[in-house]
């Protein structure tokens, strides 16, 4: 009986461990990118703002924003003629975020990573539109190289206007939905006595600093002063101390981006970096044809190191349709100069459900019993 009691304890521990299996950050690689698993399916929406973040399945999301080097590879593979405008000239001319130069003429374009205050390759790409991000996802889903940009995760077939399509079933890489993006940034199943909930910022924190390094709750954002310093705000989109320079003076020739993951002590619960800070990011609303911009960027202010109501986890900007219709414009022109937008990819990667872990535990326990019975112990 003592043996069976001990085995029951072991089994109970396995069950208890399995209930938290999906709450433990898991990394995996796919297509040369690092993803983190976002588990805890069935989480509730946030209970403030407009109620975001509920996702009833597990998924993988990029640990980092898509980088300039990764996007440069894409351009060299598919944009020698660039019929879809995948390269925005400001990727090479706006020195605050620039990182890719283009040479040659249509049909023979070549793209190179720039030295812009240091090698730009590991910084996030910006000046992205939703359709451009979708084409990148298609290319990744089709194995990169000469893979198509027009089919795969999204059926585009030359689309340059109109409402955004939903992703196709069994898509590989795709642009995250708003709820997927929001959950991976702010949700934490361990807070509120294990009931789960949402942080103000994507650093598992309720305040932000902007010092590069391994300290917690830091991000590439501006730390604001009140009242704003003379010359701050306005078209530059910030007031206060900028992270890279640690001064409150704006310079049009200064790179203000940091390498992805540079704030090494400030991941989200699931292990993503820079969902607040660096560049704001694109996400999509399924069934609505809408693109939503989420997350703080390098030139957005975080007042006094504390939460600013308009600028933390339930702040959002959304655009529907496509074209040049002011607030409905989802081309890059809708975002600069305030928010040159970037993105990260999502990838569905099934993980063992708790039931699978439990079954494995049952098998181990019965294996032990069988072995001991053969030896005459049980």
C-alpha positions, 0 to 999 in steps of 0.5 A: 500500500505504501508503494501505491500511495507514493505512486499516487503522490508522484502522479498527483505531482505530474498532474499539477505540473501539467496544469502549468505546462502551457504557462512556461515560456517555450522557444522554437525556431522556424524559418530562421526565426525564433518564436515563443509559444503563447499558451494558456488558451481560453484566457479572458479579455482585459477588463478595461479599454475595449476588451482585448487579448482573449485567445482560445488556442496556443500559438507561436509569435516572434520573439523579436520584431522582424529585423532590417537584415531579414527584410533586406533578404526578402527584398533581394529575393523578390523585389528586383522590379518591386512591382508591389512597392515593398521598398519604401525610400524612407527605409534608407533616407529617414536616418532616425530609423533607416537601415536599407539602401537600394541601388540599380534600376527596376529589374535589377534592384539590389538592396544592402544593410546600411551602417547608420550609426552602427550596423543596422541589421539587427534593428527592426524594419519600419515603414511597413504597410499591412499588405507588405507585411502580408507579402513577407508572411507569404514568402516565409510560408512558401520557403523564402528564396523564390517563394511567392508573395501572392499566395500562402498565408494570404491570397493577394494575387496582385492586390494593392487596394481594398479591404485586407483578406483574412489568412488562409486555413493552415497558414504557416507564418502570418501577421498576428491578429490584434488579440494574439499580439495583445495577449503575447505582450501584456497577459500574465497567467500568474498574476492576481493570485494565479487568476491571470491578468494584464500588465500595463506594459509589455515588460511585465511591469506597471512603469517603464524606464528607458536604459538599455541593458539588463534592468527590468521594465526598460524599453526604447521609449521617450521618458517625458517631462512636464511641462514639455521642454521647449521645442519638444512635441509637435511634429517630432512626436515626443517630448523628453529623454530619448533612450539611445542618446539619453538626452531630450534633444531631437536630431534628424540625423540620429539613429534612434532604434536599438537592436531587437532584444537589447533590453534583455531584462524586460521580456513579456511573460511569454518571452517576447521583446520590444512589444513596447518600444523601438517601433510600433507594430502591425496587427490585424482584425480578422473578418474586418479588413482592418489593420491595428497599430499596437505598442509604444515606439522610440518617440512616444513618451512614457510620462515620468516613468509611469503609465500614460493612459493614452499610451499603454496597453489599451491604446490602439490606432486602426485603419480600414480599407486601403488607399490615401483617404486620410484616417483610413490610409493603411499605407506607411503614409498614415503612420509617419512621422510619428510612428513608422511601423514595424511588425513581427510574425506569428506561427502556429506550433502545436504544443502538448496539451496538459492531457497528453502530459497526464497520459504520459505520467499515467504511463510512467506510473504503471510502468513502475508498477509493472516493473516492480511486480515482476521483481516481486516488490509490489 
